[in-house]
Amino acid sequence: MFPETRERLFRFLHEGRVSVLSTCTSKGEPHSSVMHYSCAAEPPGLYFSTDDRSAKARDCRENPRASVALGWSETEWVTVQMRGGLRALTLPAELEAAKAAHYAVHPNARQFDTDPHTMFLAFEPDWVRFSDLAAAPAIVEEMTLP
C-alpha cells in the first residue's frame, strides 16, 4: 500500500465511529453486528465494547477470526474491508488503553463500564483493503500485515 493511501486509511479509521463486525462460530456459521469502534494505538487495529454473553463474544472464544467493513456514504465512495484476529482483552493495561480510546470517542458507552458483563475486544487485522471509487482514477489498494 502506498504511503499516501496508508495515511488516508488511518485518517478514515479515526474519523469513523461505526462498522460491521463479522464473526464465525466454530461450526462456520457467520454472524454480523453493527458496532461502534475506536482505534487502537497501533492502527489499523480496532477496539469494540460488548456484552460477554453476546454472539460475537461467544464466537471470539470459539473462533478468533473476524472481519470488519466500514464505509456507508453514497456520496463519498470510500470503504475499508479487513480480516484478522479478534481477542478478548483481559490484561489490566490493555483494558485501560481500550477504555481510554473507546470512551474518548463514545462517551455514552461509559455507562456500561461498571456492568460486570461489559468486555472489550481487540481486532488486529492481517489483511486490509482501502477503496476510494470516487477518485480519478479509482483507488483500490490492499496490504497484508504480519
ChimeraX attribute file (.defattr): number of C-alpha atoms within 10 A of each C-alpha:
attribute: neighborCount
match mode: 1-to-1
recipient: residues
	/A:1	15
	/A:2	10
	/A:3	8
	/A:4	8
	/A:5	17
	/A:6	17
	/A:7	12
	/A:8	15
	/A:9	22
	/A:10	15
	/A:11	13
	/A:12	17
	/A:13	23
	/A:14	17
	/A:15	12
	/A:16	16
	/A:17	16
	/A:18	16
	/A:19	21
	/A:20	17
	/A:21	23
	/A:22	19
	/A:23	27
	/A:24	21
	/A:25	18
	/A:26	14
	/A:27	9
	/A:28	10
	/A:29	9
	/A:30	13
	/A:31	14
	/A:32	15
	/A:33	13
	/A:34	13
	/A:35	17
	/A:36	19
	/A:37	25
	/A:38	28
	/A:39	23
	/A:40	20
	/A:41	12
	/A:42	9
	/A:43	15
	/A:44	21
	/A:45	20
	/A:46	23
	/A:47	26
	/A:48	22
	/A:49	23
	/A:50	18
	/A:51	16
	/A:52	16
	/A:53	11
	/A:54	11
	/A:55	17
	/A:56	25
	/A:57	22
	/A:58	17
	/A:59	23
	/A:60	21
	/A:61	15
	/A:62	14
	/A:63	19
	/A:64	19
	/A:65	20
	/A:66	24
	/A:67	21
	/A:68	22
	/A:69	18
	/A:70	20
	/A:71	18
	/A:72	13
	/A:73	9
	/A:74	7
	/A:75	7
	/A:76	12
	/A:77	14
	/A:78	21
	/A:79	19
	/A:80	20
	/A:81	18
	/A:82	23
	/A:83	20
	/A:84	17
	/A:85	17
	/A:86	27
	/A:87	18
	/A:88	20
	/A:89	16
	/A:90	12
	/A:91	8
	/A:92	9
	/A:93	10
	/A:94	14
	/A:95	18
	/A:96	14
	/A:97	13
	/A:98	24
	/A:99	22
	/A:100	16
	/A:101	19
	/A:102	25
	/A:103	16
	/A:104	13
	/A:105	18
	/A:106	15
	/A:107	11
	/A:108	10
	/A:109	15
	/A:110	14
	/A:111	9
	/A:112	14
	/A:113	13
	/A:114	8
	/A:115	10
	/A:116	9
	/A:117	12
	/A:118	13
	/A:119	20
	/A:120	22
	/A:121	22
	/A:122	22
	/A:123	27
	/A:124	23
	/A:125	24
	/A:126	15
	/A:127	16
	/A:128	22
	/A:129	17
	/A:130	22
	/A:131	20
	/A:132	18
	/A:133	14
	/A:134	12
	/A:135	12
	/A:136	7
	/A:137	8
	/A:138	11
	/A:139	14
	/A:140	16
	/A:141	15
	/A:142	18
	/A:143	15
	/A:144	12
	/A:145	11
	/A:146	6
